[in-house]
Amino acid sequence: MMPLDKEEQHFITAASHLLASLTANMGGLTKSRPLARDIVDGLIIDTTETSDLGCETAILDEVGAHPVARYETRDMAVKGHAWWCKHIVGQKTVIRLGWPGLVEDAEVRLVRMR
């Protein structure tokens, strides 16, 4: 995966990212800036830079989005995204990160897309 240049650092026009950004803006919620997205082993590995918790990687399956890693820097997020793309293959569960101070982390069973 190639690092993003300055022009690419702006919002990518992928429909899911636009929808998430629009609904977040309308609801006064957080905004996210996509960094990388790959489909691996029936799952979507999605890494974004959020306005509330920084950069994070989430695994998207048939059930929903499961944040699995948070990073201090964009560079760490790009490397973490590549790690998840390699290591998610064959995994049956992940630890979904909660919301600090509000929601606890929880193990979730992955339901791969058909």
KATA-V611353 format. One record per residue. N is the residue number from 1. SS is DSSP state (helix for helix, strand for strand, loop for the rest). PSI is psi in radians with two decimals (NA if undefined). Layout:
N,SS,PSI / N,SS,PSI
This chain:
1,loop,2.28 / 2,loop,2.49 / 3,loop,2.65 / 4,loop,2.44 / 5,loop,3.13 / 6,loop,-0.75 / 7,helix,-0.64 / 8,helix,-0.22 / 9,helix,-0.25 / 10,loop,2.99 / 11,loop,2.31 / 12,loop,2.59 / 13,loop,0.36 / 14,loop,2.36 / 15,helix,-0.74 / 16,helix,-0.66 / 17,helix,-0.69 / 18,helix,-0.76 / 19,helix,-0.79 / 20,helix,-0.73 / 21,helix,-0.75 / 22,helix,-0.80 / 23,helix,-0.61 / 24,helix,-0.73 / 25,helix,-0.74 / 26,helix,-0.63 / 27,helix,0.01 / 28,loop,0.40 / 29,loop,-2.85 / 30,loop,2.76 / 31,loop,2.67 / 32,strand,2.62 / 33,strand,2.03 / 34,strand,2.44 / 35,strand,-0.70 / 36,strand,2.62 / 37,strand,2.25 / 38,strand,2.63 / 39,strand,2.12 / 40,strand,2.16 / 41,loop,0.73 / 42,loop,0.24 / 43,strand,2.72 / 44,strand,2.20 / 45,strand,2.03 / 46,strand,2.15 / 47,strand,2.22 / 48,strand,2.85 / 49,strand,1.96 / 50,strand,2.75 / 51,loop,-0.18 / 52,loop,-0.80 / 53,loop,0.18 / 54,strand,-2.65 / 55,strand,2.44 / 56,strand,2.68 / 57,strand,2.37 / 58,strand,2.58 / 59,strand,2.17 / 60,strand,2.22 / 61,loop,-2.91 / 62,loop,-0.43 / 63,loop,-0.68 / 64,loop,-2.79 / 65,strand,2.32 / 66,strand,1.75 / 67,strand,2.27 / 68,strand,-0.28 / 69,strand,2.49 / 70,strand,2.58 / 71,strand,2.68 / 72,loop,-0.50 / 73,loop,2.83 / 74,helix,-0.69 / 75,helix,-0.74 / 76,helix,-0.64 / 77,helix,-0.74 / 78,helix,-0.74 / 79,helix,-0.71 / 80,helix,-0.67 / 81,helix,-0.82 / 82,helix,-0.69 / 83,helix,-0.82 / 84,helix,-0.68 / 85,helix,-0.65 / 86,helix,-0.69 / 87,helix,-0.09 / 88,loop,-0.37 / 89,loop,2.15 / 90,loop,-0.16 / 91,loop,2.39 / 92,loop,-0.45 / 93,strand,2.80 / 94,strand,2.84 / 95,strand,1.97 / 96,strand,2.13 / 97,loop,2.39 / 98,loop,-2.91 / 99,loop,2.09 / 100,loop,2.16 / 101,loop,-0.13 / 102,loop,-0.82 / 103,loop,2.27 / 104,loop,2.71 / 105,loop,2.66 / 106,strand,2.51 / 107,strand,2.30 / 108,strand,2.52 / 109,strand,2.29 / 110,loop,2.41 / 111,loop,1.79 / 112,loop,2.60 / 113,loop,2.59 / 114,loop,NA
